C-alpha cells in the first residue's frame, strides 16, 4: 500500500495535505508520527473519569492534528465531540459516549491504516 492508498483507506485527503506539507516524504514522516500522539488516550481517560475540561482539550487536539494531516473522517468525528464538550459544565454530556464510540472507530481505522502502510514500506 502506498501513502495515497493509505489516505484513501482511512477517508483522508492526500491532495489537501500535500498543499500544507511540501513533499510526500514529509507527509509520510508526520503520518507515522501520528501514532505517537497521546491525545486519543488522554481523551478516553478523561471521559472515563468524567473530566469534561480535559476531555475537551484532548478532543480539540485530536481534531487539530487530524485536520493538519488531512485525516478527514477522524477530524469530523473528533470535531463533533469537541463541540459537544465545548460548553463549560461540571459534567460530561450523556451524548458524549455515542460520539466517543465513533471517534474510537475512526481512530482505530486510522491507526490500522497507518500501520498497514508502514508494514508495506518495509
Residue pairs with C-beta under 8 A, 6 or more apart in sequence:
1 9
1 116
1 117
1 120
2 117
2 120
3 14
3 24
3 27
3 28
3 31
3 117
4 14
5 117
6 12
6 31
6 113
6 114
6 116
6 117
7 13
7 14
7 17
7 70
8 14
9 109
9 113
9 116
10 71
10 73
10 74
10 109
10 110
10 113
10 114
11 71
11 72
11 73
11 74
11 106
11 109
12 69
12 70
12 71
12 72
12 73
13 70
13 72
14 27
14 70
16 70
17 27
17 68
17 69
17 70
18 24
18 27
20 68
20 70
21 27
21 30
27 69
28 121
30 68
30 69
31 69
31 114
31 117
32 114
32 118
34 65
34 69
34 71
34 110
34 114
35 111
35 114
35 115
37 61
37 62
37 65
39 58
39 59
39 61
39 62
39 65
40 58
40 62
40 103
40 107
42 54
42 58
42 61
43 55
43 58
43 59
43 62
43 81
43 100
43 103
44 100
44 104
46 52
46 54
46 55
46 58
47 55
47 92
47 96
47 97
47 100
50 91
50 92
51 92
52 85
52 89
52 90
52 91
52 92
53 88
55 85
55 92
55 96
56 82
56 85
56 86
59 78
59 81
59 82
59 85
59 103
60 82
62 74
62 78
62 103
62 107
63 75
63 78
63 79
63 82
65 71
66 72
66 74
66 75
66 78
66 110
67 75
71 110
73 106
73 109
73 110
74 103
74 106
74 107
74 109
74 110
76 106
77 99
77 102
77 103
77 105
77 106
78 103
78 106
80 99
80 102
81 96
81 99
81 100
81 102
81 103
84 93
84 95
84 96
84 99
85 92
85 93
85 96
